[in-house]
């Protein structure tokens, strides 16, 4: 990658956190043509094909900081859960996203997997109600 020229419009290199989730990094030995292809995709459409390699991971990385901010800034709670129940619900969703991000496909912690699946189910269930 020594003579690959980074385009200053490439979102991957803007230094703004949480806007690019490309799964390629400097440790990978990719051809200049492939690097250029991914760079052009990021400039043209805001993401490259690598973000679809593990779409669940990409979505979790996008959602996690926003879900944390929602919990911090939201003054809404789900009436059927009450304020404390809503806080626990959001904590469960946040922990599920963290587990998605940190999971290793070789690890099979059944309890963590079940907790993660429950949190993802809750996220889907309350998806349309996450507004403030």
N, CA, C and O atoms as CSV, one atom per row, in Angstrom:
chain,resi,resn,atom,element,x,y,z
A,1,UNK,N,N,0.823,-1.188,0.000
A,1,UNK,CA,C,0.000,0.000,0.000
A,1,UNK,C,C,0.870,1.256,0.000
A,1,UNK,O,O,0.348,2.362,0.137
A,2,UNK,N,N,2.154,1.108,-0.148
A,2,UNK,CA,C,3.079,2.234,-0.038
A,2,UNK,C,C,2.796,3.352,-1.031
A,2,UNK,O,O,2.835,4.522,-0.651
A,3,UNK,N,N,2.512,3.034,-2.291
A,3,UNK,CA,C,2.276,4.095,-3.266
A,3,UNK,C,C,0.804,4.271,-3.613
A,3,UNK,O,O,0.476,4.803,-4.673
A,4,UNK,N,N,-0.079,3.831,-2.735
A,4,UNK,CA,C,-1.505,4.091,-2.903
A,4,UNK,C,C,-1.775,5.498,-2.393
A,4,UNK,O,O,-1.405,5.841,-1.270
A,5,UNK,N,N,-2.424,6.313,-3.223
A,5,UNK,CA,C,-2.690,7.702,-2.856
A,5,UNK,C,C,-4.101,7.811,-2.273
A,5,UNK,O,O,-5.087,7.439,-2.910
A,6,UNK,N,N,-4.167,8.324,-1.063
A,6,UNK,CA,C,-5.451,8.489,-0.391
A,6,UNK,C,C,-6.105,9.766,-0.885
A,6,UNK,O,O,-5.506,10.841,-0.852
A,7,UNK,N,N,-7.328,9.636,-1.336
A,7,UNK,CA,C,-8.096,10.801,-1.772
A,7,UNK,C,C,-8.629,11.514,-0.532
A,7,UNK,O,O,-9.258,10.876,0.313
A,8,UNK,N,N,-8.393,12.816,-0.401
A,8,UNK,CA,C,-8.834,13.540,0.800
A,8,UNK,C,C,-10.349,13.564,0.988
A,8,UNK,O,O,-10.826,13.917,2.067
A,9,UNK,N,N,-11.120,13.193,-0.045
A,9,UNK,CA,C,-12.574,13.133,0.078
A,9,UNK,C,C,-13.049,11.785,0.608
A,9,UNK,O,O,-14.241,11.611,0.863
A,10,UNK,N,N,-12.136,10.826,0.779
A,10,UNK,CA,C,-12.499,9.490,1.239
A,10,UNK,C,C,-12.905,9.543,2.712
A,10,UNK,O,O,-12.085,9.902,3.556
A,11,UNK,N,N,-14.163,9.190,3.042
A,11,UNK,CA,C,-14.628,9.268,4.429
A,11,UNK,C,C,-13.821,8.419,5.401
A,11,UNK,O,O,-13.776,8.716,6.595
A,12,UNK,N,N,-13.185,7.369,4.903
A,12,UNK,CA,C,-12.392,6.502,5.777
A,12,UNK,C,C,-11.245,7.263,6.427
A,12,UNK,O,O,-10.818,6.919,7.528
A,13,UNK,N,N,-10.751,8.282,5.763
A,13,UNK,CA,C,-9.566,8.981,6.243
A,13,UNK,C,C,-9.844,10.399,6.727
A,13,UNK,O,O,-8.907,11.183,6.879
A,14,UNK,N,N,-11.092,10.748,6.971
A,14,UNK,CA,C,-11.421,12.088,7.441
A,14,UNK,C,C,-11.162,12.275,8.931
A,14,UNK,O,O,-11.093,13.405,9.413
A,15,UNK,N,N,-11.018,11.172,9.663
A,15,UNK,CA,C,-10.766,11.271,11.093
A,15,UNK,C,C,-12.018,11.570,11.902
A,15,UNK,O,O,-11.929,11.935,13.074
A,16,UNK,N,N,-13.180,11.418,11.287
A,16,UNK,CA,C,-14.439,11.633,11.999
A,16,UNK,C,C,-14.932,10.267,12.457
A,16,UNK,O,O,-15.196,9.394,11.630
A,17,UNK,N,N,-15.057,10.075,13.770
A,17,UNK,CA,C,-15.466,8.747,14.233
A,17,UNK,C,C,-16.901,8.413,13.839
A,17,UNK,O,O,-17.757,9.291,13.730
A,18,UNK,N,N,-17.132,7.159,13.635
A,18,UNK,CA,C,-18.458,6.602,13.423
A,18,UNK,C,C,-19.140,7.041,12.134
A,18,UNK,O,O,-20.361,7.194,12.102
A,19,UNK,N,N,-18.371,7.243,11.081
A,19,UNK,CA,C,-19.003,7.480,9.785
A,19,UNK,C,C,-18.542,6.477,8.745
A,19,UNK,O,O,-19.090,6.429,7.644
A,20,UNK,N,N,-17.542,5.677,9.079
A,20,UNK,CA,C,-17.037,4.704,8.122
A,20,UNK,C,C,-16.780,3.394,8.840
A,20,UNK,O,O,-16.148,3.376,9.896
A,21,UNK,N,N,-17.262,2.306,8.280
A,21,UNK,CA,C,-17.150,1.014,8.928
A,21,UNK,C,C,-16.444,0.005,8.035
A,21,UNK,O,O,-16.649,-1.201,8.170
A,22,UNK,N,N,-15.618,0.495,7.129
A,22,UNK,CA,C,-14.890,-0.368,6.216
A,22,UNK,C,C,-14.108,-1.404,7.004
A,22,UNK,O,O,-13.478,-1.084,8.012
A,23,UNK,N,N,-14.150,-2.651,6.537
A,23,UNK,CA,C,-13.464,-3.732,7.240
A,23,UNK,C,C,-12.037,-3.953,6.753
A,23,UNK,O,O,-11.369,-4.890,7.189
A,24,UNK,N,N,-11.573,-3.102,5.857
A,24,UNK,CA,C,-10.182,-3.247,5.420
A,24,UNK,C,C,-9.304,-2.351,6.288
A,24,UNK,O,O,-9.727,-1.292,6.751
A,25,UNK,N,N,-8.084,-2.804,6.490
A,25,UNK,CA,C,-7.127,-1.982,7.233
A,25,UNK,C,C,-5.741,-2.164,6.626
A,25,UNK,O,O,-5.558,-2.932,5.681
A,26,UNK,N,N,-4.780,-1.453,7.177
A,26,UNK,CA,C,-3.434,-1.452,6.610
A,26,UNK,C,C,-2.728,-2.797,6.718
A,26,UNK,O,O,-1.734,-3.030,6.029
A,27,UNK,N,N,-3.230,-3.688,7.579
A,27,UNK,CA,C,-2.572,-4.984,7.730
A,27,UNK,C,C,-2.921,-5.947,6.595
A,27,UNK,O,O,-2.263,-6.973,6.426
A,28,UNK,N,N,-3.935,-5.624,5.831
A,28,UNK,CA,C,-4.341,-6.509,4.738
A,28,UNK,C,C,-3.546,-6.180,3.481
A,28,UNK,O,O,-3.295,-5.017,3.165
A,29,UNK,N,N,-3.164,-7.220,2.784
A,29,UNK,CA,C,-2.392,-7.054,1.556
A,29,UNK,C,C,-3.348,-7.034,0.372
A,29,UNK,O,O,-3.625,-8.064,-0.243
A,30,UNK,N,N,-3.843,-5.847,0.066
A,30,UNK,CA,C,-4.779,-5.694,-1.044
A,30,UNK,C,C,-4.094,-4.987,-2.202
A,30,UNK,O,O,-3.195,-4.169,-2.007
A,31,UNK,N,N,-4.527,-5.310,-3.387
A,31,UNK,CA,C,-3.947,-4.658,-4.561
A,31,UNK,C,C,-4.347,-3.184,-4.589
A,31,UNK,O,O,-5.351,-2.783,-4.001
A,32,UNK,N,N,-3.543,-2.399,-5.281
A,32,UNK,CA,C,-3.869,-0.973,-5.435
A,32,UNK,C,C,-5.212,-0.804,-6.137
A,32,UNK,O,O,-5.979,0.104,-5.816
A,33,UNK,N,N,-5.490,-1.684,-7.097
A,33,UNK,CA,C,-6.758,-1.591,-7.824
A,33,UNK,C,C,-7.940,-1.819,-6.886
A,33,UNK,O,O,-8.949,-1.119,-6.975
A,34,UNK,N,N,-7.819,-2.788,-5.997
A,34,UNK,CA,C,-8.910,-3.058,-5.054
A,34,UNK,C,C,-9.054,-1.911,-4.047
A,34,UNK,O,O,-10.171,-1.500,-3.733
A,35,UNK,N,N,-7.935,-1.398,-3.546
A,35,UNK,CA,C,-7.988,-0.252,-2.624
A,35,UNK,C,C,-8.651,0.947,-3.293
A,35,UNK,O,O,-9.475,1.637,-2.692
A,36,UNK,N,N,-8.275,1.180,-4.543
A,36,UNK,CA,C,-8.855,2.292,-5.304
A,36,UNK,C,C,-10.360,2.073,-5.507
A,36,UNK,O,O,-11.150,3.011,-5.399
A,37,UNK,N,N,-10.744,0.833,-5.800
A,37,UNK,CA,C,-12.156,0.505,-5.980
A,37,UNK,C,C,-12.946,0.819,-4.703
A,37,UNK,O,O,-13.994,1.461,-4.765
A,38,UNK,N,N,-12.450,0.371,-3.557
A,38,UNK,CA,C,-13.144,0.624,-2.291
A,38,UNK,C,C,-13.170,2.124,-1.975
A,38,UNK,O,O,-14.175,2.652,-1.498
A,39,UNK,N,N,-12.056,2.793,-2.247
A,39,UNK,CA,C,-12.008,4.240,-2.003
A,39,UNK,C,C,-13.045,4.966,-2.861
A,39,UNK,O,O,-13.757,5.843,-2.372
A,40,UNK,N,N,-13.125,4.601,-4.124
A,40,UNK,CA,C,-14.106,5.232,-5.020
A,40,UNK,C,C,-15.537,4.960,-4.554
A,40,UNK,O,O,-16.397,5.838,-4.639
A,41,UNK,N,N,-15.789,3.757,-4.067
A,41,UNK,CA,C,-17.122,3.438,-3.548
A,41,UNK,C,C,-17.458,4.328,-2.345
A,41,UNK,O,O,-18.572,4.842,-2.245
A,42,UNK,N,N,-16.484,4.510,-1.424
A,42,UNK,CA,C,-16.731,5.341,-0.238
A,42,UNK,C,C,-16.990,6.784,-0.620
A,42,UNK,O,O,-17.847,7.442,-0.030
A,43,UNK,N,N,-16.255,7.280,-1.603
A,43,UNK,CA,C,-16.435,8.670,-2.038
A,43,UNK,C,C,-17.790,8.829,-2.733
A,43,UNK,O,O,-18.505,9.802,-2.494
A,44,UNK,N,N,-18.136,7.869,-3.592
A,44,UNK,CA,C,-19.369,7.977,-4.375
A,44,UNK,C,C,-20.623,7.729,-3.543
A,44,UNK,O,O,-21.595,8.478,-3.646
A,45,UNK,N,N,-20.605,6.656,-2.700
A,45,UNK,CA,C,-21.843,6.288,-2.014
A,45,UNK,C,C,-21.746,6.315,-0.500
A,45,UNK,O,O,-22.738,6.054,0.182
A,46,UNK,N,N,-20.561,6.628,0.049
A,46,UNK,CA,C,-20.407,6.767,1.495
A,46,UNK,C,C,-20.025,5.488,2.216
A,46,UNK,O,O,-19.835,5.514,3.432
A,47,UNK,N,N,-19.906,4.387,1.523
A,47,UNK,CA,C,-19.484,3.111,2.108
A,47,UNK,C,C,-18.909,2.238,1.012
A,47,UNK,O,O,-19.155,2.450,-0.175
A,48,UNK,N,N,-18.130,1.243,1.443
A,48,UNK,CA,C,-17.577,0.322,0.453
A,48,UNK,C,C,-18.154,-1.076,0.658
A,48,UNK,O,O,-18.830,-1.347,1.650
A,49,UNK,N,N,-17.871,-1.952,-0.298
A,49,UNK,CA,C,-18.432,-3.304,-0.281
A,49,UNK,C,C,-18.082,-4.082,0.984
A,49,UNK,O,O,-18.836,-4.968,1.386
A,50,UNK,N,N,-16.951,-3.767,1.619
A,50,UNK,CA,C,-16.545,-4.543,2.791
A,50,UNK,C,C,-17.530,-4.398,3.947
A,50,UNK,O,O,-17.601,-5.265,4.818
A,51,UNK,N,N,-18.283,-3.313,3.956
A,51,UNK,CA,C,-19.255,-3.124,5.033
A,51,UNK,C,C,-20.395,-4.128,4.959
A,51,UNK,O,O,-21.137,-4.289,5.928
A,52,UNK,N,N,-20.545,-4.801,3.834
A,52,UNK,CA,C,-21.580,-5.825,3.684
A,52,UNK,C,C,-21.027,-7.226,3.963
A,52,UNK,O,O,-21.789,-8.193,3.943
A,53,UNK,N,N,-19.743,-7.355,4.218
A,53,UNK,CA,C,-19.169,-8.667,4.520
A,53,UNK,C,C,-19.777,-9.225,5.804
A,53,UNK,O,O,-20.075,-10.416,5.893
A,54,UNK,N,N,-19.954,-8.367,6.782
A,54,UNK,CA,C,-20.605,-8.748,8.046
A,54,UNK,C,C,-21.562,-7.611,8.375
A,54,UNK,O,O,-21.259,-6.746,9.197
A,55,UNK,N,N,-22.708,-7.624,7.730
A,55,UNK,CA,C,-23.655,-6.520,7.843
A,55,UNK,C,C,-24.134,-6.318,9.275
A,55,UNK,O,O,-24.351,-5.185,9.705
A,56,UNK,N,N,-24.299,-7.413,10.013
A,56,UNK,CA,C,-24.697,-7.296,11.417
A,56,UNK,C,C,-23.685,-6.490,12.216
A,56,UNK,O,O,-24.063,-5.652,13.034
A,57,UNK,N,N,-22.414,-6.737,11.985
A,57,UNK,CA,C,-21.355,-5.984,12.667
A,57,UNK,C,C,-21.401,-4.514,12.268
A,57,UNK,O,O,-21.292,-3.635,13.122
A,58,UNK,N,N,-21.561,-4.245,10.983
A,58,UNK,CA,C,-21.621,-2.860,10.507
A,58,UNK,C,C,-22.800,-2.129,11.139
A,58,UNK,O,O,-22.652,-0.994,11.591
A,59,UNK,N,N,-23.962,-2.761,11.175
A,59,UNK,CA,C,-25.148,-2.129,11.759
A,59,UNK,C,C,-24.939,-1.891,13.250
A,59,UNK,O,O,-25.276,-0.819,13.754
A,60,UNK,N,N,-24.394,-2.863,13.959
A,60,UNK,CA,C,-24.152,-2.708,15.399
A,60,UNK,C,C,-23.185,-1.559,15.682
A,60,UNK,O,O,-23.396,-0.786,16.616
A,61,UNK,N,N,-22.123,-1.444,14.878
A,61,UNK,CA,C,-21.170,-0.342,15.066
A,61,UNK,C,C,-21.830,1.010,14.824
A,61,UNK,O,O,-21.486,1.996,15.475
A,62,UNK,N,N,-22.767,1.059,13.899
A,62,UNK,CA,C,-23.491,2.294,13.617
A,62,UNK,C,C,-24.479,2.606,14.736
A,62,UNK,O,O,-24.576,3.748,15.185
A,63,UNK,N,N,-25.207,1.592,15.183
A,63,UNK,CA,C,-26.290,1.797,16.147
A,63,UNK,C,C,-25.781,2.070,17.560
A,63,UNK,O,O,-26.343,2.915,18.257
A,64,UNK,N,N,-24.737,1.381,17.995
A,64,UNK,CA,C,-24.298,1.457,19.397
A,64,UNK,C,C,-24.107,2.883,19.916
A,64,UNK,O,O,-24.721,3.228,20.926
A,65,UNK,N,N,-23.293,3.726,19.285
A,65,UNK,CA,C,-23.116,5.072,19.847
A,65,UNK,C,C,-24.398,5.903,19.807
A,65,UNK,O,O,-24.627,6.748,20.672
A,66,UNK,N,N,-25.215,5.657,18.811
A,66,UNK,CA,C,-26.472,6.402,18.700
A,66,UNK,C,C,-27.483,5.944,19.758
A,66,UNK,O,O,-28.241,6.755,20.290
A,67,UNK,N,N,-27.488,4.663,20.055
A,67,UNK,CA,C,-28.368,4.130,21.089
A,67,UNK,C,C,-27.946,4.660,22.468
A,67,UNK,O,O,-28.791,4.976,23.305
A,68,UNK,N,N,-26.637,4.751,22.690
A,68,UNK,CA,C,-26.137,5.327,23.950
A,68,UNK,C,C,-26.570,6.787,24.086
A,68,UNK,O,O,-26.998,7.216,25.158
A,69,UNK,N,N,-26.456,7.535,23.008
A,69,UNK,CA,C,-26.864,8.945,23.025
A,69,UNK,C,C,-28.363,9.063,23.235
A,69,UNK,O,O,-28.823,9.931,23.977
A,70,UNK,N,N,-29.126,8.195,22.586
A,70,UNK,CA,C,-30.578,8.195,22.764
A,70,UNK,C,C,-30.919,7.984,24.238
A,70,UNK,O,O,-31.741,8.711,24.797
A,71,UNK,N,N,-30.292,6.997,24.864
A,71,UNK,CA,C,-30.567,6.703,26.278
A,71,UNK,C,C,-30.216,7.911,27.151
A,71,UNK,O,O,-30.955,8.265,28.069
A,72,UNK,N,N,-29.095,8.525,26.850
A,72,UNK,CA,C,-28.624,9.668,27.643
A,72,UNK,C,C,-29.539,10.886,27.480
A,72,UNK,O,O,-29.823,11.583,28.454
A,73,UNK,N,N,-29.993,11.139,26.272
A,73,UNK,CA,C,-30.727,12.375,25.976
A,73,UNK,C,C,-32.244,12.240,25.979
A,73,UNK,O,O,-32.955,13.243,26.046
A,74,UNK,N,N,-32.742,11.023,25.908
A,74,UNK,CA,C,-34.185,10.840,25.775
A,74,UNK,C,C,-34.891,11.040,27.114
A,74,UNK,O,O,-34.404,10.634,28.169
A,75,UNK,N,N,-36.041,11.676,27.030
A,75,UNK,CA,C,-36.863,11.868,28.221
A,75,UNK,C,C,-38.157,11.076,28.095
A,75,UNK,O,O,-39.111,11.295,28.841
A,76,UNK,N,N,-38.171,10.168,27.155
A,76,UNK,CA,C,-39.347,9.358,26.890
A,76,UNK,C,C,-39.139,7.990,27.540
A,76,UNK,O,O,-38.023,7.473,27.573
A,77,UNK,N,N,-40.203,7.422,28.043
A,77,UNK,CA,C,-40.135,6.033,28.474
A,77,UNK,C,C,-41.380,5.322,28.003
A,77,UNK,O,O,-42.419,5.935,27.758
A,78,UNK,N,N,-41.254,4.018,27.882
A,78,UNK,CA,C,-42.361,3.201,27.415
A,78,UNK,C,C,-43.302,2.977,28.595
A,78,UNK,O,O,-42.906,2.399,29.607
A,79,UNK,N,N,-44.520,3.423,28.468
A,79,UNK,CA,C,-45.475,3.400,29.585
A,79,UNK,C,C,-45.643,2.014,30.193
A,79,UNK,O,O,-45.748,1.881,31.413
A,80,UNK,N,N,-45.670,0.991,29.363
A,80,UNK,CA,C,-45.871,-0.350,29.899
A,80,UNK,C,C,-44.672,-0.847,30.709
A,80,UNK,O,O,-44.794,-1.802,31.477
A,81,UNK,N,N,-43.516,-0.203,30.539
A,81,UNK,CA,C,-42.308,-0.615,31.259
A,81,UNK,C,C,-41.959,0.325,32.407
A,81,UNK,O,O,-41.260,-0.058,33.345
A,82,UNK,N,N,-42.445,1.535,32.325
A,82,UNK,CA,C,-42.069,2.540,33.319
A,82,UNK,C,C,-40.672,3.066,33.037
A,82,UNK,O,O,-39.987,2.585,32.133
A,83,UNK,N,N,-40.258,4.046,33.808
A,83,UNK,CA,C,-38.954,4.672,33.573
A,83,UNK,C,C,-37.805,3.700,33.829
A,83,UNK,O,O,-36.876,3.609,33.027
A,84,UNK,N,N,-37.867,2.977,34.941
A,84,UNK,CA,C,-36.792,2.036,35.276
A,84,UNK,C,C,-36.741,0.878,34.279
A,84,UNK,O,O,-35.659,0.452,33.873
A,85,UNK,N,N,-37.898,0.376,33.892
A,85,UNK,CA,C,-37.949,-0.712,32.915
A,85,UNK,C,C,-37.412,-0.288,31.558
A,85,UNK,O,O,-36.735,-1.059,30.877
A,86,UNK,N,N,-37.720,0.947,31.171
A,86,UNK,CA,C,-37.212,1.462,29.898
A,86,UNK,C,C,-35.698,1.568,29.941
A,86,UNK,O,O,-35.022,1.233,28.969
A,87,UNK,N,N,-35.162,2.033,31.066
A,87,UNK,CA,C,-33.703,2.142,31.201
A,87,UNK,C,C,-33.052,0.756,31.104
A,87,UNK,O,O,-32.025,0.598,30.444
A,88,UNK,N,N,-33.640,-0.231,31.752
A,88,UNK,CA,C,-33.106,-1.597,31.673
A,88,UNK,C,C,-33.197,-2.140,30.246
A,88,UNK,O,O,-32.281,-2.813,29.773
A,89,UNK,N,N,-34.298,-1.847,29.571
A,89,UNK,CA,C,-34.478,-2.270,28.187
A,89,UNK,C,C,-33.367,-1.687,27.302
A,89,UNK,O,O,-32.740,-2.406,26.524
A,90,UNK,N,N,-33.138,-0.385,27.431
A,90,UNK,CA,C,-32.104,0.266,26.621
A,90,UNK,C,C,-30.720,-0.282,26.969
A,90,UNK,O,O,-29.890,-0.477,26.080
A,91,UNK,N,N,-30.468,-0.531,28.249
A,91,UNK,CA,C,-29.185,-1.130,28.646
A,91,UNK,C,C,-29.000,-2.499,27.997
A,91,UNK,O,O,-27.902,-2.840,27.558
A,92,UNK,N,N,-30.071,-3.275,27.940
A,92,UNK,CA,C,-30.002,-4.607,27.328
A,92,UNK,C,C,-29.688,-4.484,25.836
A,92,UNK,O,O,-28.864,-5.230,25.307
A,93,UNK,N,N,-30.344,-3.545,25.164
A,93,UNK,CA,C,-30.070,-3.319,23.741
A,93,UNK,C,C,-28.610,-2.908,23.527
A,93,UNK,O,O,-27.947,-3.406,22.617
A,94,UNK,N,N,-28.120,-2.004,24.365
A,94,UNK,CA,C,-26.745,-1.513,24.256
A,94,UNK,C,C,-25.766,-2.660,24.457
A,94,UNK,O,O,-24.811,-2.806,23.694
A,95,UNK,N,N,-25.999,-3.471,25.479
A,95,UNK,CA,C,-25.108,-4.605,25.728
A,95,UNK,C,C,-25.148,-5.605,24.578
A,95,UNK,O,O,-24.125,-6.199,24.237
A,96,UNK,N,N,-26.326,-5.797,23.978
A,96,UNK,CA,C,-26.432,-6.695,22.829
A,96,UNK,C,C,-25.580,-6.200,21.670
A,96,UNK,O,O,-24.895,-6.988,21.020
A,97,UNK,N,N,-25.620,-4.885,21.407
A,97,UNK,CA,C,-24.805,-4.317,20.321
A,97,UNK,C,C,-23.318,-4.495,20.628
A,97,UNK,O,O,-22.531,-4.801,19.733
A,98,UNK,N,N,-22.939,-4.306,21.876
A,98,UNK,CA,C,-21.537,-4.502,22.270
A,98,UNK,C,C,-21.118,-5.953,22.041
A,98,UNK,O,O,-20.010,-6.219,21.574
A,99,UNK,N,N,-22.001,-6.880,22.368
A,99,UNK,CA,C,-21.688,-8.293,22.165
A,99,UNK,C,C,-21.552,-8.627,20.683
A,99,UNK,O,O,-20.688,-9.418,20.304
A,100,UNK,N,N,-22.393,-8.033,19.848
A,100,UNK,CA,C,-22.272,-8.250,18.406
A,100,UNK,C,C,-20.890,-7.786,17.942
A,100,UNK,O,O,-20.219,-8.474,17.171
A,101,UNK,N,N,-20.479,-6.623,18.417
A,101,UNK,CA,C,-19.197,-6.042,17.994
A,101,UNK,C,C,-18.017,-6.854,18.501
A,101,UNK,O,O,-17.029,-7.029,17.788
A,102,UNK,N,N,-18.114,-7.348,19.719
A,102,UNK,CA,C,-16.958,-8.025,20.319
A,102,UNK,C,C,-16.957,-9.535,20.106
A,102,UNK,O,O,-15.996,-10.211,20.472
A,103,UNK,N,N,-18.026,-10.067,19.519
A,103,UNK,CA,C,-18.118,-11.527,19.418
A,103,UNK,C,C,-17.030,-12.101,18.523
A,103,UNK,O,O,-16.571,-11.479,17.565
A,104,UNK,N,N,-16.655,-13.275,18.871
A,104,UNK,CA,C,-15.694,-14.038,18.091
A,104,UNK,C,C,-16.405,-15.313,17.689
A,104,UNK,O,O,-16.874,-16.062,18.547
A,105,UNK,N,N,-16.489,-15.564,16.411
A,105,UNK,CA,C,-17.261,-16.716,15.938
A,105,UNK,C,C,-16.719,-18.035,16.493
A,105,UNK,O,O,-17.415,-19.049,16.450
A,106,UNK,N,N,-15.506,-18.036,17.004
A,106,UNK,CA,C,-14.950,-19.265,17.574
A,106,UNK,C,C,-15.419,-19.474,19.006
A,106,UNK,O,O,-15.412,-20.599,19.505
A,107,UNK,N,N,-15.831,-18.385,19.676
A,107,UNK,CA,C,-16.338,-18.493,21.042
A,107,UNK,C,C,-17.804,-18.872,21.008
A,107,UNK,O,O,-18.569,-18.364,20.188
A,108,UNK,N,N,-18.180,-19.744,21.879
A,108,UNK,CA,C,-19.594,-20.119,21.949
A,108,UNK,C,C,-20.042,-20.056,23.404
A,108,UNK,O,O,-20.294,-21.084,24.033
A,109,UNK,N,N,-20.137,-18.852,23.922
A,109,UNK,CA,C,-20.670,-18.632,25.251
A,109,UNK,C,C,-22.181,-18.590,25.101
A,109,UNK,O,O,-22.747,-17.579,24.686
A,110,UNK,N,N,-22.822,-19.686,25.440
A,110,UNK,CA,C,-24.255,-19.834,25.203
A,110,UNK,C,C,-25.045,-18.743,25.920
A,110,UNK,O,O,-25.976,-18.180,25.346
A,111,UNK,N,N,-24.687,-18.439,27.165
A,111,UNK,CA,C,-25.418,-17.413,27.911
A,111,UNK,C,C,-25.263,-16.042,27.271
A,111,UNK,O,O,-26.237,-15.298,27.162
A,112,UNK,N,N,-24.054,-15.699,26.846
A,112,UNK,CA,C,-23.831,-14.405,26.178
A,112,UNK,C,C,-24.585,-14.355,24.860
A,112,UNK,O,O,-25.164,-13.327,24.509
A,113,UNK,N,N,-24.579,-15.472,24.123
A,113,UNK,CA,C,-25.305,-15.520,22.850
A,113,UNK,C,C,-26.804,-15.337,23.062
A,113,UNK,O,O,-27.454,-14.615,22.307
A,114,UNK,N,N,-27.352,-15.983,24.080
A,114,UNK,CA,C,-28.777,-15.840,24.371
A,114,UNK,C,C,-29.109,-14.407,24.790
A,114,UNK,O,O,-30.119,-13.845,24.367
A,115,UNK,N,N,-28.246,-13.823,25.629
A,115,UNK,CA,C,-28.468,-12.445,26.079
A,115,UNK,C,C,-28.424,-11.487,24.889
A,115,UNK,O,O,-29.237,-10.568,24.781
A,116,UNK,N,N,-27.454,-11.723,23.995
A,116,UNK,CA,C,-27.330,-10.899,22.797
A,116,UNK,C,C,-28.581,-11.046,21.924
A,116,UNK,O,O,-29.121,-10.045,21.454
A,117,UNK,N,N,-29.041,-12.264,21.705
A,117,UNK,CA,C,-30.225,-12.497,20.882
A,117,UNK,C,C,-31.467,-11.835,21.483
A,117,UNK,O,O,-32.285,-11.266,20.761
A,118,UNK,N,N,-31.602,-11.913,22.811
A,118,UNK,CA,C,-32.730,-11.238,23.471
A,118,UNK,C,C,-32.670,-9.730,23.242
A,118,UNK,O,O,-33.681,-9.100,22.932
A,119,UNK,N,N,-31.471,-9.157,23.398
A,119,UNK,CA,C,-31.310,-7.715,23.201
A,119,UNK,C,C,-31.603,-7.290,21.778
A,119,UNK,O,O,-32.195,-6.235,21.553
A,120,UNK,N,N,-31.195,-8.100,20.817
A,120,UNK,CA,C,-31.469,-7.791,19.418
A,120,UNK,C,C,-32.960,-7.922,19.116
A,120,UNK,O,O,-33.511,-7.141,18.340
A,121,UNK,N,N,-33.605,-8.902,19.723
A,121,UNK,CA,C,-35.053,-9.049,19.578
A,121,UNK,C,C,-35.761,-7.814,20.138
A,121,UNK,O,O,-36.677,-7.280,19.513
A,122,UNK,N,N,-35.333,-7.366,21.316
A,122,UNK,CA,C,-35.944,-6.178,21.929
A,122,UNK,C,C,-35.718,-4.939,21.061
A,122,UNK,O,O,-36.608,-4.100,20.917
A,123,UNK,N,N,-34.514,-4.834,20.483
A,123,UNK,CA,C,-34.218,-3.705,19.599
A,123,UNK,C,C,-35.195,-3.711,18.416
A,123,UNK,O,O,-35.755,-2.676,18.054
A,124,UNK,N,N,-35.389,-4.889,17.824
A,124,UNK,CA,C,-36.325,-4.994,16.690
A,124,UNK,C,C,-37.756,-4.686,17.134
A,124,UNK,O,O,-38.500,-3.999,16.434
A,125,UNK,N,N,-38.124,-5.198,18.291
A,125,UNK,CA,C,-39.483,-4.996,18.791
A,125,UNK,C,C,-39.798,-3.523,19.044
A,125,UNK,O,O,-40.902,-3.061,18.758
A,126,UNK,N,N,-38.817,-2.785,19.583
A,126,UNK,CA,C,-39.052,-1.384,19.951
A,126,UNK,C,C,-38.510,-0.396,18.916
A,126,UNK,O,O,-38.563,0.816,19.129
A,127,UNK,N,N,-37.998,-0.902,17.812
A,127,UNK,CA,C,-37.376,-0.102,16.752
A,127,UNK,C,C,-38.185,1.155,16.401
A,127,UNK,O,O,-37.654,2.265,16.426
A,128,UNK,N,N,-39.450,0.978,16.078
A,128,UNK,CA,C,-40.255,2.109,15.621
A,128,UNK,C,C,-40.662,3.034,16.762
A,128,UNK,O,O,-41.248,4.090,16.524
A,129,UNK,N,N,-40.360,2.652,17.983
A,129,UNK,CA,C,-40.713,3.490,19.123
A,129,UNK,C,C,-39.507,4.263,19.661
A,129,UNK,O,O,-39.627,4.986,20.650
A,130,UNK,N,N,-38.361,4.116,19.027
A,130,UNK,CA,C,-37.156,4.822,19.476
A,130,UNK,C,C,-37.112,6.219,18.891
A,130,UNK,O,O,-36.283,6.523,18.033
A,131,UNK,N,N,-37.995,7.047,19.354
A,131,UNK,CA,C,-38.029,8.450,18.920
A,131,UNK,C,C,-38.226,9.290,20.150
A,131,UNK,O,O,-38.683,8.804,21.184
A,132,UNK,N,N,-37.883,10.537,20.038
A,132,UNK,CA,C,-37.979,11.465,21.168
A,132,UNK,C,C,-38.481,12.797,20.716
A,132,UNK,O,O,-38.628,13.709,21.529
